[in-house]
């Protein structure tokens, strides 16, 4: 028999001792029995099932941690590349379109250059809790950060001509206020453009992709032909540096030059630029700061657009990764729940004799169910511990050594990025534990169908 006479006597003494005791003391007894059952697992028929359930929980948590960290890192790395190259917000003339046709904007604006001294921005929004709206009243809030930097830019399409190659290009003109720190990590060879001289620099910073296709290297000369008002205007440049963001769409099309060259070709004076790029401290404030700039800082003839609005296609693609993440988390959670429900049913059936003894001694169905729920929670806890240990270890190894490689042409990155968010991992653990235990209440109803007389005679 599963429950020996010694165990029966032990349980009888326990219930005599706890008779008339408080609810909390009875809970301690149920927890104590659950721990004893878990500790005797090595001698039990169900040990293999318990180990399988623990492994299933561990693997589910490992996959959830790795998937969440990978997708978060993937989205943030690509977003940071785009924002590092373009800024977060563009301030341009209302007439500008997406073909990079140039419309001059006067650089003498009330917001330039002091806009980057702005700290937190006030705005009104609904009260929320974990993404859920609370009530209909709006309250004043403040952004997490402010504006980090503002700089001028101008674009002009042209055609690169070398000895044996011709290729279209869009030149992005930058000035003295350009923040080279945002581009420093992508500069593979050479140096930044010299924009401090009194005359326009003829340096050009090209992408590695353009360098490979046109067989250009540092110090090589090249000619770019512009078309302005029906006339062809050639300008000679010298390659000063080579960059690589990994974003093929941008690396293939853009090169950086002194903004004075663009102004000269377009016939603009030194106070006319194509627009302003704004960098912010916290990406979560993007929409609020963009709205504030548009409503409070800009004159009527200027417009402010976030880079998400200006180039929506790549951000729509990134948002699809959220669906992948949800699917993975739901599948792994289902695996954990189904395994634990099966395990709990086996544990209950194996301990049928013990359940009959406990009922005969006066314990309630709910009290006995709690014993098995405590035991299941212990199994889940062990699985979560190993899942966190393995998952975080894998993330640390990938983040440190970059073992898993990617095709940069397809994924814009050459190494699978990892970004660990401790709050997200904590929520994954709590969510898995709570949801799994809640679902285990269903198979625990099997205990109510067990009668003491038949159970004690069960072998």
ABEGO torsion letter per residue (X at the ends): XABBAAAAAAAAAAAAAABGBBAAAAAAAAAAAAAAAAAAAAABAAAAAAAAAAAAAAAAAAAAAAAAAAAAAAAAAAAAAAAAAAEABBBBBAABBAAGBBBBBBABBAAOAAAAABBBBBBBBBBBBGGBBBEABBBBBBBABBBABBBBBBBBBBBBBBAABBBBBBBBBBBAABBAAAAAAABABEBBBBAABABBBABBBBBAAAAAAAGBBBGBBBBBBBBBGGBBBBBBBBBABBBBAGBAAAAAABBBBBAAAAAAAAGBBAABBAEBBBBBABAAAAAAAAAAAAAAABBAABBBBBAAAABAAAAAAAAAAAAAAAAAAAAAAAAAAAAAAAAAAAAAAAAAAAAAAAAAAGBBAAAAAAAAAAAAAAAAAAAAAAAAAAAAAAAAAAAAAGABBBBAAAAGBABBBBBBBAAAAAAAAAAAAAAAAAAAAAAAAAAAABBAAAAAABX
